[in-house]
Amino acid sequence: MAQYVISAPGTAEKIRVLAADSTRMSSQLLADALAQDRQFEVTGTEPKGSSILEAVAQKKPHVVLVSAALEESATLGFNLTRQVSASYPQTRVVLLMDTSSRSGVVEAFRCGAQGVFSRTESSKILAKCISNVHQGQVWASSEELRYLLDAFRDSEPMKLVDSRGETLLSKREQDVVRCVAEGLSNREIASRLKLTEHTVKNYLFRIFDKLGVSSRVEVVLYVFRLRKDLAANLPENQCMECFKVGRYGMN
């Protein structure tokens, strides 16, 4: 991995990152590379499940960068992601993957990862991934998004109306969903709709509850289902590109 990354401008607080690659040496190399970026405060850790969970509890990182394969297990990283997401909901997880298989990508997000990152990408892109995920955005490539879309289409249909046959989302909630589909942050949504960020967050929680989803990724997929009504002016390839650069986030 190249030993050079680019700092994102305007970062007030350092992003605490816990790096846990597949081996102790690669974990340290990864931590050293990221530490050259002044926006990060990076800690490497022994690539063992117990050590990673202990480090998360002690260091309270904003972002955990963890290999999907650990301790000679191809799935331990997924299990750790599930544990971290359940026990430390404020900590975001990015899974390092050797290959972006359909099953691996879908499982990563089901486990609670906020991003998947291929080892074939550069450290500059990794820095951008971490920064965006820290801001609450989701990181995946266009191809990886297609995997999610396929999985979503294969799942049970989402609720669109209530028991009385009425549309679940109010007009204002639909406005928020449109903004999410455009990749706007909560601050940007608040500015556009002339609301407070707190109100936007409350709308999002209600939208999640009504649609039976748990993340903005699933809201975006909902838009794909209803794009005739909610995203008629947003081409699919535009959605793909927005998603690729991590525009679908929680903040």
C-alpha positions, 0 to 999 in steps of 0.5 A: 500500500502506498504511504501517502494519502490526502487530507480532507479540508476543514476537518475539525476533529481527528477521526479515530480509526482502528485498523485490523487487517488480516495479519499483525504486520499488515495491520501495522502497515495499514495504520502507518499509512493512514496515520500520515493523513493528519485528519486521522488518529490511527491505532493498529491492533492484533488481528484477533477477534477478542483483541479487536473487540477489546480495542473498540471498547477501550479506544472508542474509534469512530471507524473500524477498518477490519479485514473480512478474513481473520484468524484463518477464517473467511467470515470472522470479519463479518461476525465482528462487524455484527458484534461491533454494530450491535454493541457500539452503534456510534462506531462505523465499520468498513470491511476490507475485502479481497474480492467484491463477491455478491454474497460477500457485499450483501452479507457485509451490509446485512451485518451492519457495515457502513462500507466495503472496500476492495484492496485493489483500490489506492490508499487515497481512495481509502482515506476518502472512504473512511472520511465519508463513512465517518460522516455517516455516509455509505461506501460502495462501488456501482457494481456493489450497489447492483448486488444490493439492488439484486438482493433487494429485488429478490427479497419480500416486497416492501410495505408501501401502504398501511392497513387502510390502503393509504400511502405510508409516507407524508408529502414532507417525508417523501421530500426527505426521501427525494433528498436522500436519493440525491445523496444530500447530507442531513445539513443539506436536506435541512437547508433545502427544506428549511428545517432543522437538522434535528427535525430531519433526523426525526423524519428519517427515523419515522421513514425507517419505521414506516418502510420497515428499513434500518438504513439510508441504503435501504431508503435509496433502494426504496426510491429505485422501486418507486422511481416513477413517483419519487425519482422520475428526474434522477437517472439510475446511472446518476444514483450509481455514481452518487453511491460510488463516492459515498453520498448515501449517508446518515448525516 
